[in-house]
Amino acid sequence: MNTQRKRMYTGKVELHNGWELRPYAYLTSDGNYVPELSARKHRPGSAIGIVTIDATCHSKDDAFSVAMKRGLCLVATLAVGAQV
């Protein structure tokens, strides 16, 4: 996989369980899209974490979907850990 970035696309911010999740997809030089996700707590001054997901997709919408699914899994894991 050639991961040299040619163009970055940004998805819509979604709020889940107090977390802001925003999917990204970057177009590689071989025509595929690599999903990324930024996440931060929904409060002023919160740090942003960016995760690049080890996957390739054929469309940016598929990449957004993969990123959001991963983000929802991360938020659910954090919610379960907070209850323990």
MDTraj code that builds the backbone (N, CA, C; nanometers):
import mdtraj as md
import numpy as np

residues = "MET ASN THR GLN ARG LYS ARG MET TYR THR GLY LYS VAL GLU LEU HIS ASN GLY TRP GLU LEU ARG PRO TYR ALA TYR LEU THR SER ASP GLY ASN TYR VAL PRO GLU LEU SER ALA ARG LYS HIS ARG PRO GLY SER ALA ILE GLY ILE VAL THR ILE ASP ALA THR CYS HIS SER LYS ASP ASP ALA PHE SER VAL ALA MET LYS ARG GLY LEU CYS LEU VAL ALA THR LEU ALA VAL GLY ALA GLN VAL".split()
xyz = np.array([
    [0.0848, -0.1177, 0.0000],
    [0.0000, 0.0000, 0.0000],
    [0.0896, 0.1243, 0.0000],
    [0.0626, 0.2125, -0.0917],
    [0.1344, 0.3388, -0.0967],
    [0.0556, 0.4397, -0.0147],
    [0.1117, 0.4825, 0.0975],
    [0.0367, 0.5705, 0.1875],
    [0.0726, 0.7176, 0.1704],
    [0.1377, 0.7510, 0.0595],
    [0.1659, 0.8918, 0.0358],
    [0.0330, 0.9642, 0.0139],
    [0.0093, 1.0646, 0.0945],
    [-0.1190, 1.1348, 0.0902],
    [-0.1258, 1.2292, -0.0290],
    [-0.2392, 1.2217, -0.1002],
    [-0.2614, 1.3143, -0.2093],
    [-0.3648, 1.4197, -0.1713],
    [-0.4673, 1.3776, -0.0980],
    [-0.5741, 1.4698, -0.0613],
    [-0.6465, 1.4181, 0.0623],
    [-0.6848, 1.5103, 0.1513],
    [-0.7537, 1.4745, 0.2758],
    [-0.8989, 1.5194, 0.2667],
    [-0.9902, 1.4319, 0.3126],
    [-1.1326, 1.4627, 0.3182],
    [-1.1781, 1.4561, 0.4637],
    [-1.2686, 1.5449, 0.5004],
    [-1.3161, 1.5542, 0.6374],
    [-1.4650, 1.5231, 0.6430],
    [-1.5040, 1.4359, 0.7369],
    [-1.6444, 1.4026, 0.7570],
    [-1.7082, 1.4913, 0.8627],
    [-1.8345, 1.4674, 0.8872],
    [-1.9124, 1.5460, 0.9838],
    [-1.8817, 1.5032, 1.1271],
    [-1.8718, 1.6007, 1.2178],
    [-1.8504, 1.5722, 1.3594],
    [-1.9780, 1.5110, 1.4173],
    [-1.9618, 1.4061, 1.4960],
    [-2.0736, 1.3442, 1.5664],
    [-2.0402, 1.3387, 1.7145],
    [-2.1414, 1.3599, 1.7973],
    [-2.1250, 1.3564, 1.9423],
    [-2.1821, 1.2253, 1.9947],
    [-2.0980, 1.1484, 2.0656],
    [-2.1385, 1.0199, 2.1221],
    [-2.0871, 1.0093, 2.2652],
    [-2.1787, 1.0005, 2.3596],
    [-2.1437, 0.9766, 2.4996],
    [-2.0385, 1.0754, 2.5516],
    [-2.0538, 1.2021, 2.5147],
    [-1.9617, 1.3042, 2.5622],
    [-1.8331, 1.3169, 2.4825],
    [-1.8223, 1.2463, 2.3710],
    [-1.7036, 1.2511, 2.2859],
    [-1.7395, 1.3068, 2.1491],
    [-1.6543, 1.3949, 2.0967],
    [-1.6674, 1.4424, 1.9594],
    [-1.5832, 1.3521, 1.8702],
    [-1.6474, 1.2903, 1.7725],
    [-1.5777, 1.2030, 1.6787],
    [-1.5874, 1.2634, 1.5387],
    [-1.4750, 1.2731, 1.4697],
    [-1.4744, 1.3235, 1.3328],
    [-1.3940, 1.2266, 1.2459],
    [-1.4586, 1.1706, 1.1430],
    [-1.3856, 1.0819, 1.0530],
    [-1.3112, 1.1612, 0.9457],
    [-1.2001, 1.1072, 0.9038],
    [-1.1223, 1.1627, 0.7934],
    [-1.0936, 1.0481, 0.6967],
    [-1.0649, 1.0839, 0.5737],
    [-1.0198, 0.9862, 0.4752],
    [-0.9162, 1.0556, 0.3897],
    [-0.8022, 0.9919, 0.3724],
    [-0.7077, 1.0527, 0.2805],
    [-0.6873, 0.9619, 0.1601],
    [-0.6820, 1.0286, 0.0465],
    [-0.6644, 0.9611, -0.0809],
    [-0.5159, 0.9356, -0.1011],
    [-0.4808, 0.8121, -0.1315],
    [-0.3413, 0.7775, -0.1564],
    [-0.3131, 0.7865, -0.3060],
    [-0.1874, 0.7820, -0.3411],
    [-0.1499, 0.7930, -0.4823],
    [-0.1943, 0.6720, -0.5641],
    [-0.2282, 0.5609, -0.4987],
    [-0.2780, 0.4450, -0.5737],
    [-0.4308, 0.4438, -0.5851],
    [-0.4978, 0.5508, -0.5406],
    [-0.6424, 0.5646, -0.5609],
    [-0.7298, 0.5101, -0.4494],
    [-0.6712, 0.4584, -0.3436],
    [-0.7487, 0.4086, -0.2295],
    [-0.7594, 0.5162, -0.1223],
    [-0.8476, 0.4936, -0.0263],
    [-0.8675, 0.5860, 0.0848],
    [-0.8278, 0.5164, 0.2152],
    [-0.7586, 0.5887, 0.3007],
    [-0.7189, 0.5373, 0.4315],
    [-0.7980, 0.6143, 0.5369],
    [-0.8717, 0.5423, 0.6249],
    [-0.9515, 0.6099, 0.7267],
    [-0.8693, 0.6572, 0.8454],
    [-0.9075, 0.7732, 0.8981],
    [-0.8517, 0.8261, 1.0218],
    [-0.9669, 0.8784, 1.1057],
    [-0.9412, 0.8946, 1.2335],
    [-1.0435, 0.9426, 1.3252],
    [-0.9799, 1.0393, 1.4241],
    [-1.0463, 1.1512, 1.4477],
    [-1.0043, 1.2372, 1.5580],
    [-1.1120, 1.2294, 1.6653],
    [-1.0681, 1.2304, 1.7895],
    [-1.1614, 1.2193, 1.9018],
    [-1.1152, 1.3106, 2.0142],
    [-1.2120, 1.3728, 2.0804],
    [-1.1826, 1.4537, 2.1984],
    [-1.3067, 1.4617, 2.2850],
    [-1.2857, 1.4839, 2.4144],
    [-1.3988, 1.5049, 2.5055],
    [-1.4695, 1.6330, 2.4650],
    [-1.6003, 1.6352, 2.4814],
    [-1.6812, 1.7504, 2.4411],
    [-1.6808, 1.8549, 2.5518],
    [-1.5668, 1.9224, 2.5669],
    [-1.5547, 2.0338, 2.6603],
    [-1.4369, 2.1201, 2.6160],
    [-1.4432, 2.2504, 2.6443],
    [-1.3373, 2.3420, 2.5999],
    [-1.1999, 2.3003, 2.6518],
    [-1.1007, 2.3115, 2.5663],
    [-0.9631, 2.2845, 2.6051],
    [-0.9222, 2.1390, 2.6030],
    [-1.0126, 2.0496, 2.5636],
    [-0.9784, 1.9073, 2.5587],
    [-0.8802, 1.8790, 2.4449],
    [-0.7850, 1.7937, 2.4729],
    [-0.6873, 1.7547, 2.3718],
    [-0.7526, 1.6630, 2.2681],
    [-0.7007, 1.6689, 2.1477],
    [-0.7517, 1.5864, 2.0386],
    [-0.6548, 1.4720, 2.0152],
    [-0.7092, 1.3514, 1.9995],
    [-0.6299, 1.2363, 1.9616],
    [-0.6662, 1.1954, 1.8202],
    [-0.5657, 1.1615, 1.7393],
    [-0.5906, 1.1193, 1.6013],
    [-0.5398, 0.9773, 1.5848],
    [-0.6258, 0.8931, 1.5280],
    [-0.5938, 0.7526, 1.5072],
    [-0.5994, 0.7232, 1.3577],
    [-0.4910, 0.6692, 1.3033],
    [-0.4926, 0.6206, 1.1654],
    [-0.5247, 0.4716, 1.1717],
    [-0.6256, 0.4320, 1.0969],
    [-0.6732, 0.2934, 1.1016],
    [-0.6052, 0.2143, 0.9911],
    [-0.5555, 0.0972, 1.0256],
    [-0.4819, 0.0129, 0.9319],
    [-0.5799, -0.0572, 0.8391],
    [-0.6297, 0.0183, 0.7418],
    [-0.7246, -0.0361, 0.6444],
    [-0.7191, 0.0503, 0.5197],
    [-0.7617, -0.0060, 0.4091],
    [-0.7794, 0.0725, 0.2875],
    [-0.9204, 0.0501, 0.2376],
    [-0.9783, 0.1531, 0.1798],
    [-1.1151, 0.1481, 0.1304],
    [-1.1176, 0.2018, -0.0122],
    [-1.2207, 0.1629, -0.0861],
    [-1.2314, 0.2055, -0.2252],
    [-1.3062, 0.3367, -0.2414],
    [-1.3720, 0.3842, -0.1348],
    [-1.4415, 0.5130, -0.1429],
    [-1.4232, 0.5883, -0.0111],
    [-1.4372, 0.7198, -0.0185],
    [-1.4210, 0.7980, 0.1042],
    [-1.5357, 0.7724, 0.2004],
    [-1.6563, 0.7442, 0.1506],
    [-1.7680, 0.7132, 0.2400],
    [-1.7437, 0.5843, 0.3170],
    [-1.6853, 0.4853, 0.2506],
    [-1.6490, 0.3615, 0.3211],
    [-1.5426, 0.3897, 0.4283],
    [-1.4470, 0.4760, 0.3956],
    [-1.3423, 0.5110, 0.4926],
    [-1.4025, 0.5846, 0.6123],
    [-1.4970, 0.6760, 0.5874],
    [-1.5652, 0.7448, 0.6973],
    [-1.6384, 0.6441, 0.7856],
    [-1.7058, 0.5475, 0.7236],
    [-1.7806, 0.4464, 0.7981],
    [-1.6875, 0.3619, 0.8851],
    [-1.5750, 0.3192, 0.8294],
    [-1.4777, 0.2398, 0.9058],
    [-1.4249, 0.3206, 1.0243],
    [-1.3944, 0.4485, 1.0015],
    [-1.3422, 0.5331, 1.1087],
    [-1.4453, 0.5508, 1.2199],
    [-1.5720, 0.5748, 1.1838],
    [-1.6750, 0.5948, 1.2851],
    [-1.7025, 0.4662, 1.3632],
    [-1.7002, 0.3538, 1.2969],
    [-1.7204, 0.2266, 1.3679],
    [-1.6093, 0.2057, 1.4706],
    [-1.4865, 0.2358, 1.4325],
    [-1.3750, 0.2226, 1.5259],
    [-1.3915, 0.3217, 1.6408],
    [-1.4335, 0.4434, 1.6102],
    [-1.4549, 0.5442, 1.7141],
    [-1.5628, 0.5045, 1.8127],
    [-1.6719, 0.4485, 1.7626],
    [-1.7799, 0.4051, 1.8516],
    [-1.7341, 0.2902, 1.9408],
    [-1.6512, 0.2026, 1.8879],
    [-1.5957, 0.0941, 1.9707],
    [-1.5057, 0.1503, 2.0808],
    [-1.4262, 0.2509, 2.0467],
    [-1.3390, 0.3131, 2.1475],
    [-1.4196, 0.3817, 2.2570],
    [-1.5255, 0.4544, 2.2175],
    [-1.6108, 0.5233, 2.3149],
    [-1.6813, 0.4223, 2.4043],
    [-1.7293, 0.3127, 2.3460],
    [-1.7963, 0.2091, 2.4264],
    [-1.6987, 0.1455, 2.5239],
    [-1.5761, 0.1219, 2.4826],
    [-1.4753, 0.0654, 2.5707],
    [-1.4450, 0.1597, 2.6871],
    [-1.4348, 0.2879, 2.6577],
    [-1.4090, 0.3857, 2.7629],
    [-1.5268, 0.3934, 2.8604],
    [-1.6489, 0.3842, 2.8090],
    [-1.7686, 0.3904, 2.8952],
    [-1.7736, 0.2696, 2.9870],
    [-1.7422, 0.1513, 2.9354],
    [-1.7438, 0.0311, 3.0186],
    [-1.6328, 0.0400, 3.1234],
    [-1.5149, 0.0883, 3.0851],
    [-1.4047, 0.1021, 3.1803],
    [-1.4353, 0.2002, 3.2914],
    [-1.5125, 0.3034, 3.2603],
    [-1.5487, 0.4042, 3.3620],
    [-1.6479, 0.3484, 3.4630],
    [-1.7248, 0.2475, 3.4247],
    [-1.8259, 0.1900, 3.5145],
    [-1.7671, 0.0869, 3.6082],
    [-1.6498, 0.0339, 3.5772],
    [-1.5897, -0.0706, 3.6588],
    [-1.5298, -0.0142, 3.7843],
])
top = md.Topology()
chain = top.add_chain()
for i, resn in enumerate(residues, 1):
    res = top.add_residue(resn, chain, resSeq=i)
    for name in ("N", "CA", "C"):
        top.add_atom(name, md.element.get_by_symbol(name[0]), res)
traj = md.Trajectory(xyz[None], top)
